[in-house]
């Protein structure tokens, strides 16, 4: 299953309701699971982003839907990247000739 990495920042609304953040994370994990994916890791971070979520989804459409639905509540702004494992990276680079 493809892997995705999301970097997220709390919005002002999200910071005001910070005590509800763990409940929102649990709901997001369940939502992704219901879509056929799973959260592999979650980290709260310091710096430009507040959270890093590493997850798997069946395809890009599911990952996009999860990303959009996660932001609908107005508590986070996110940036999602598709992640290629090392074996895929090596194959891609080798195909360059």
Backbone as a printed PyTorch tensor [residue, N CA C, xyz], in Angstrom:
tensor([[[  0.8510,  -1.1750,   0.0000],
         [  0.0000,   0.0000,   0.0000],
         [  0.9000,   1.2410,   0.0000]],

        [[  0.5620,   2.2730,  -0.7830],
         [  1.3720,   3.4830,  -0.8160],
         [  1.4320,   4.1690,   0.5620]],

        [[  2.5560,   4.8190,   0.7980],
         [  2.7880,   5.5330,   2.0530],
         [  2.7540,   7.0290,   1.7840]],

        [[  2.2240,   7.7690,   2.7430],
         [  2.1140,   9.2260,   2.6470],
         [  2.6260,   9.8440,   3.9400]],

        [[  3.1760,  11.0410,   3.8210],
         [  3.6410,  11.7960,   4.9890],
         [  2.9170,  13.1330,   4.9700]],

        [[  2.2520,  13.4450,   6.0660],
         [  1.5490,  14.7230,   6.1870],
         [  2.2190,  15.5670,   7.2650]],

        [[  2.4790,  16.8100,   6.9190],
         [  2.9770,  17.8010,   7.8650],
         [  1.8100,  18.7320,   8.1500]],

        [[  1.5120,  18.9580,   9.4100],
         [  0.3380,  19.7730,   9.7390],
         [  0.6870,  20.8420,  10.7630]],

        [[ -0.0640,  21.9260,  10.6870],
         [  0.0350,  23.0150,  11.6650],
         [ -1.3580,  23.2820,  12.2130]],

        [[ -1.4370,  23.5230,  13.5030],
         [ -2.7110,  23.9050,  14.0820],
         [ -3.0880,  25.2950,  13.5980]],

        [[ -4.3470,  25.4890,  13.3100],
         [ -4.8790,  26.8190,  13.0220],
         [ -5.1330,  27.5030,  14.3600]],

        [[ -5.5280,  28.7690,  14.3230],
         [ -5.8950,  29.4490,  15.5750],
         [ -7.0200,  28.6950,  16.2700]],

        [[ -7.9970,  28.2460,  15.4850],
         [ -9.1100,  27.4700,  16.0420],
         [ -8.5910,  26.1830,  16.6840]],

        [[ -7.6810,  25.5090,  16.0150],
         [ -7.1300,  24.2700,  16.5440],
         [ -6.3670,  24.4770,  17.8430]],

        [[ -5.6400,  25.5860,  17.9390],
         [ -4.9130,  25.8950,  19.1860],
         [ -5.8700,  26.2340,  20.3200]],

        [[ -6.9520,  26.9400,  19.9950],
         [ -7.9290,  27.2760,  21.0510],
         [ -8.5730,  26.0080,  21.6120]],

        [[ -8.7440,  25.0020,  20.7670],
         [ -9.3530,  23.7490,  21.2080],
         [ -8.3210,  22.6400,  21.3750]],

        [[ -7.1180,  22.9950,  21.7860],
         [ -6.0150,  22.0370,  21.8500],
         [ -6.3220,  20.8380,  22.7390]],

        [[ -7.1090,  21.0360,  23.7790],
         [ -7.4070,  19.9150,  24.6750],
         [ -8.2200,  18.8300,  23.9710]],

        [[ -8.8890,  19.1790,  22.8580],
         [ -9.6570,  18.2140,  22.0840],
         [ -8.8200,  17.5360,  21.0040]],

        [[ -7.5630,  17.9520,  20.8600],
         [ -6.7210,  17.4230,  19.7990],
         [ -6.5490,  15.9020,  19.8480]],

        [[ -6.3220,  15.2860,  21.0070],
         [ -6.2070,  13.8180,  21.0200],
         [ -7.4820,  13.1160,  20.5270]],

        [[ -8.6320,  13.6660,  20.8530],
         [ -9.8920,  13.0840,  20.3750],
         [ -9.9960,  13.2320,  18.8650]],

        [[ -9.5730,  14.3800,  18.3470],
         [ -9.6050,  14.5900,  16.8940],
         [ -8.6450,  13.6330,  16.1880]],

        [[ -7.4800,  13.3880,  16.7910],
         [ -6.5360,  12.4350,  16.2140],
         [ -7.1490,  11.0440,  16.1640]],

        [[ -7.7860,  10.6270,  17.2530],
         [ -8.4400,   9.3120,  17.2740],
         [ -9.5090,   9.2160,  16.1840]],

        [[-10.2690,  10.2820,  16.0060],
         [-11.3130,  10.2890,  14.9760],
         [-10.6960,  10.2130,  13.5790]],

        [[ -9.5750,  10.9170,  13.3660],
         [ -8.9040,  10.8720,  12.0650],
         [ -8.3630,   9.4770,  11.7870]],

        [[ -7.7960,   8.8390,  12.8020],
         [ -7.2980,   7.4700,  12.6260],
         [ -8.4310,   6.5290,  12.2290]],

        [[ -9.5710,   6.6690,  12.8820],
         [-10.7210,   5.8190,  12.5650],
         [-11.2380,   6.1050,  11.1610]],

        [[-11.2840,   7.3870,  10.7970],
         [-11.7450,   7.7620,   9.4630],
         [-10.8510,   7.1180,   8.4030]],

        [[ -9.5430,   7.1830,   8.5830],
         [ -8.6330,   6.5830,   7.6200],
         [ -8.7970,   5.0690,   7.5810]],

        [[ -8.9680,   4.4680,   8.7330],
         [ -9.1690,   3.0180,   8.7970],
         [-10.4350,   2.6310,   8.0340]],

        [[-11.4990,   3.4210,   8.2110],
         [-12.7480,   3.1610,   7.4900],
         [-12.5830,   3.3000,   5.9740]],

        [[-11.5710,   4.0720,   5.5400],
         [-11.2770,   4.2530,   4.1200],
         [-10.3350,   3.1700,   3.5890]],

        [[ -9.8990,   2.2740,   4.4800],
         [ -9.0170,   1.1960,   4.0550],
         [ -7.5450,   1.4420,   4.2910]],

        [[ -7.2230,   2.5250,   4.9990],
         [ -5.8270,   2.8530,   5.2860],
         [ -5.5190,   2.7080,   6.7610]],

        [[ -4.3160,   3.1390,   7.1350],
         [ -3.9500,   3.1080,   8.5500],
         [ -2.8420,   4.1090,   8.8420]],

        [[ -2.9020,   4.6940,  10.0270],
         [ -1.8340,   5.5660,  10.4960],
         [ -0.7120,   4.6770,  11.0120]],

        [[  0.4850,   4.8790,  10.4760],
         [  1.6490,   4.1110,  10.9060],
         [  2.3600,   4.7770,  12.0660]],

        [[  2.3770,   6.1290,  12.0590],
         [  3.0630,   6.8650,  13.1300],
         [  2.5190,   8.2830,  13.1970]],

        [[  2.5090,   8.8150,  14.4000],
         [  2.1140,  10.2040,  14.6460],
         [  3.1640,  10.8180,  15.5530]],

        [[  3.5950,  12.0230,  15.2190],
         [  4.5460,  12.7550,  16.0520],
         [  4.0860,  14.1930,  16.2220]],

        [[  4.1260,  14.6980,  17.4440],
         [  4.0080,  16.1310,  17.6590],
         [  5.4260,  16.6670,  17.5110]],

        [[  5.5790,  17.7630,  16.7860],
         [  6.9070,  18.2770,  16.4990],
         [  7.0270,  19.7450,  16.8880]],

        [[  8.2430,  20.1940,  16.9720],
         [  8.5190,  21.6070,  17.2420],
         [  9.1420,  22.1850,  15.9770]],

        [[  8.8250,  23.4140,  15.6870],
         [  9.3580,  24.0490,  14.4890],
         [  8.2320,  24.5480,  13.6170]],

        [[  8.4610,  24.5140,  12.3120],
         [  7.4910,  25.0580,  11.3690],
         [  6.1760,  24.2910,  11.3600]],

        [[  6.2240,  22.9990,  11.6540],
         [  5.0160,  22.1700,  11.6850],
         [  4.8080,  21.6300,  13.0880]],

        [[  3.5440,  21.4140,  13.4350],
         [  3.1870,  20.9350,  14.7760],
         [  3.0500,  19.4230,  14.8490]],

        [[  2.7750,  18.7870,  13.7130],
         [  2.5290,  17.3480,  13.6950],
         [  3.0590,  16.7380,  12.4100]],

        [[  3.4900,  15.4750,  12.5140],
         [  3.8500,  14.6620,  11.3600],
         [  3.0430,  13.3780,  11.4660]],

        [[  2.3490,  13.0370,  10.4040],
         [  1.5770,  11.7940,  10.3600],
         [  2.0870,  10.9780,   9.1780]],

        [[  2.4530,   9.7470,   9.4420],
         [  2.8810,   8.8220,   8.3970],
         [  1.7810,   7.7740,   8.2930]],

        [[  1.2540,   7.6190,   7.0850],
         [  0.1310,   6.6900,   6.9350],
         [  0.1520,   5.9880,   5.5950]],

        [[ -0.5970,   4.9110,   5.5390],
         [ -0.8030,   4.1680,   4.2930],
         [ -2.2490,   4.3420,   3.8690]],

        [[ -2.4400,   4.3940,   2.5620],
         [ -3.7810,   4.4600,   1.9790],
         [ -3.7890,   3.5890,   0.7270]],

        [[ -4.9520,   3.0600,   0.3730],
         [ -5.0170,   2.1790,  -0.7940],
         [ -4.5450,   2.8280,  -2.0970]],

        [[ -4.7640,   4.1340,  -2.2470],
         [ -4.3560,   4.8190,  -3.4770],
         [ -4.3530,   6.3220,  -3.2380]],

        [[ -3.9240,   7.0560,  -4.2640],
         [ -3.8190,   8.5150,  -4.1460],
         [ -5.1700,   9.1820,  -3.9050]],

        [[ -6.2340,   8.6350,  -4.4910],
         [ -7.5600,   9.2250,  -4.3060],
         [ -7.9910,   9.1410,  -2.8390]],

        [[ -7.7360,   8.0110,  -2.2020],
         [ -8.0890,   7.8680,  -0.7850],
         [ -7.2320,   8.8110,   0.0530]],

        [[ -5.9490,   8.9210,  -0.2690],
         [ -5.0730,   9.8330,   0.4720],
         [ -5.5510,  11.2770,   0.3210]],

        [[ -5.9580,  11.6570,  -0.8770],
         [ -6.4650,  13.0100,  -1.1060],
         [ -7.7560,  13.2460,  -0.3250]],

        [[ -8.6450,  12.2700,  -0.3590],
         [ -9.9120,  12.3890,   0.3860],
         [ -9.6470,  12.5240,   1.8830]],

        [[ -8.7190,  11.7130,   2.4060],
         [ -8.3690,  11.7860,   3.8250],
         [ -7.7780,  13.1580,   4.1680]],

        [[ -6.9120,  13.6500,   3.3220],
         [ -6.2990,  14.9630,   3.5500],
         [ -7.3590,  16.0710,   3.5600]],

        [[ -8.2480,  16.0420,   2.5870],
         [ -9.2920,  17.0670,   2.5000],
         [-10.2520,  16.9950,   3.6840]],

        [[-10.6750,  15.7830,   4.0270],
         [-11.6150,  15.6260,   5.1450],
         [-10.9600,  16.0130,   6.4710]],

        [[ -9.6660,  15.7580,   6.6040],
         [ -8.9710,  16.1140,   7.8430],
         [ -8.9420,  17.6190,   8.0530]],

        [[ -8.8710,  18.3710,   6.9610],
         [ -8.8240,  19.8220,   7.0740],
         [-10.1780,  20.4950,   7.1510]],

        [[-11.2540,  19.7520,   6.8890],
         [-12.5900,  20.3630,   6.8630],
         [-13.0150,  20.9510,   8.1980]],

        [[-12.5240,  20.4100,   9.2900],
         [-12.9290,  20.9100,  10.6040],
         [-12.3270,  22.2550,  10.9510]],

        [[-11.3270,  22.6890,  10.1750],
         [-10.7250,  23.9930,  10.4080],
         [ -9.6990,  24.0290,  11.5210]],

        [[ -9.2660,  22.8710,  12.0060],
         [ -8.3160,  22.8340,  13.1180],
         [ -6.8670,  22.7100,  12.6820]],

        [[ -6.6480,  22.2810,  11.4410],
         [ -5.2770,  22.1270,  10.9430],
         [ -5.1660,  22.5940,   9.5030]],

        [[ -3.9440,  22.9660,   9.1450],
         [ -3.5390,  23.1780,   7.7570],
         [ -2.5150,  22.0900,   7.4920]],

        [[ -2.6310,  21.4010,   6.3720],
         [ -1.7170,  20.3030,   6.1210],
         [ -1.0490,  20.3430,   4.7700]],

        [[  0.0230,  19.5920,   4.6760],
         [  0.7680,  19.3850,   3.4470],
         [  1.0490,  17.8980,   3.3760]],

        [[  0.5770,  17.2330,   2.3220],
         [  0.7490,  15.7910,   2.2040],
         [  1.6730,  15.4650,   1.0490]],

        [[  2.5810,  14.5220,   1.3020],
         [  3.5420,  14.0850,   0.2980],
         [  3.4470,  12.5750,   0.1370]],

        [[  3.5490,  12.1010,  -1.0830],
         [  3.6270,  10.6640,  -1.3140],
         [  5.0740,  10.2510,  -1.0540]],

        [[  5.2460,   9.1560,  -0.3340],
         [  6.5810,   8.6850,   0.0240],
         [  6.9170,   7.4200,  -0.7600]],

        [[  8.0920,   7.3850,  -1.3290],
         [  8.5630,   6.2190,  -2.0590],
         [  9.5930,   5.4870,  -1.1910]],

        [[  9.4100,   4.1940,  -0.9560],
         [ 10.3860,   3.4590,  -0.1480],
         [ 11.7220,   3.3550,  -0.8880]],

        [[ 12.7500,   2.9620,  -0.1730],
         [ 14.0910,   2.9140,  -0.7460],
         [ 14.1570,   2.0490,  -2.0010]],

        [[ 13.4870,   0.9200,  -2.0040],
         [ 13.5390,   0.0480,  -3.1900],
         [ 12.9700,   0.7640,  -4.4200]],

        [[ 11.8630,   1.4690,  -4.2510],
         [ 11.2770,   2.2270,  -5.3670],
         [ 12.2040,   3.3610,  -5.7860]],

        [[ 12.8020,   4.0400,  -4.8270],
         [ 13.7520,   5.1090,  -5.1170],
         [ 14.8870,   4.5810,  -5.9820]],

        [[ 15.4410,   3.4330,  -5.5930],
         [ 16.5610,   2.8470,  -6.3460],
         [ 16.1290,   2.4740,  -7.7750]],

        [[ 14.9210,   1.9310,  -7.9130],
         [ 14.4160,   1.5760,  -9.2380],
         [ 14.2160,   2.8180, -10.1080]],

        [[ 13.6720,   3.8580,  -9.5200],
         [ 13.4310,   5.1020, -10.2610],
         [ 14.7560,   5.6970, -10.7370]],

        [[ 15.7310,   5.7750,  -9.8450],
         [ 17.0280,   6.3420, -10.2000],
         [ 17.7210,   5.4730, -11.2490]],

        [[ 17.6600,   4.1470, -11.0800],
         [ 18.3010,   3.2500, -12.0480],
         [ 17.6750,   3.3740, -13.4310]],

        [[ 16.3810,   3.6920, -13.4950],
         [ 15.7090,   3.8070, -14.7930],
         [ 16.1220,   5.0540, -15.5690]],

        [[ 16.8380,   5.9410, -14.9280],
         [ 17.2680,   7.1730, -15.5950],
         [ 18.3870,   6.9150, -16.6050]],

        [[ 19.0480,   5.7600, -16.4590],
         [ 20.0810,   5.3960, -17.4320],
         [ 21.4710,   5.6400, -16.9790]]])
